[in-house]
Amino acid sequence: MLKFIIPAIIVFLIVLFWENINQKIYQKFRVKINAIILIALLLILIAILFLLYF
């Protein structure tokens, strides 16, 4: 039961404090976290398609 509740709470807190997290990372590294996530998802998608092709 805990293995379902703890990740749900973590995801809820990330969603709840997304703006604060994004702002802190932007202040430290001068890059938006949305761009990092978009690039990571694109790379994962390319890797999956590449593995499916060969």
HUWOKA-V899414 format. One record per pair of residues at least 4 apart in sequence whose C-alpha atoms are under 7 Angstrom apart, sorted by the first residue. I is the first residue (numbers start at 1). J is the second residue. D is the distance in Angstrom with one decimal. If there is no record, write none. Layout:
i:I j:J d:D
i:I j:J d:D
This chain:
i:1 j:5 d:6.5
i:2 j:6 d:5.9
i:3 j:7 d:6.9
i:4 j:8 d:6.4
i:5 j:9 d:6.2
i:6 j:10 d:6.2
i:7 j:11 d:6.1
i:8 j:12 d:6.1
i:9 j:13 d:6.2
i:10 j:14 d:6.2
i:11 j:15 d:6.2
i:12 j:16 d:6.0
i:13 j:17 d:6.0
i:14 j:18 d:5.6
i:17 j:21 d:6.3
i:18 j:22 d:6.0
i:19 j:23 d:6.0
i:20 j:24 d:6.2
i:21 j:25 d:6.3
i:22 j:26 d:6.1
i:22 j:32 d:6.7
i:22 j:33 d:5.9
i:23 j:27 d:6.2
i:24 j:28 d:6.4
i:25 j:29 d:5.9
i:26 j:30 d:4.5
i:26 j:31 d:5.1
i:26 j:32 d:5.5
i:32 j:36 d:6.9
i:33 j:37 d:6.2
i:34 j:38 d:6.1
i:35 j:39 d:6.2
i:36 j:40 d:6.1
i:37 j:41 d:6.1
i:38 j:42 d:6.2
i:39 j:43 d:6.2
i:40 j:44 d:6.2
i:41 j:45 d:6.1
i:42 j:46 d:6.2
i:43 j:47 d:6.1
i:44 j:48 d:6.2
i:45 j:49 d:6.2
i:46 j:50 d:6.0
i:47 j:51 d:6.1
i:48 j:52 d:6.1
i:49 j:53 d:6.1
i:50 j:54 d:6.5
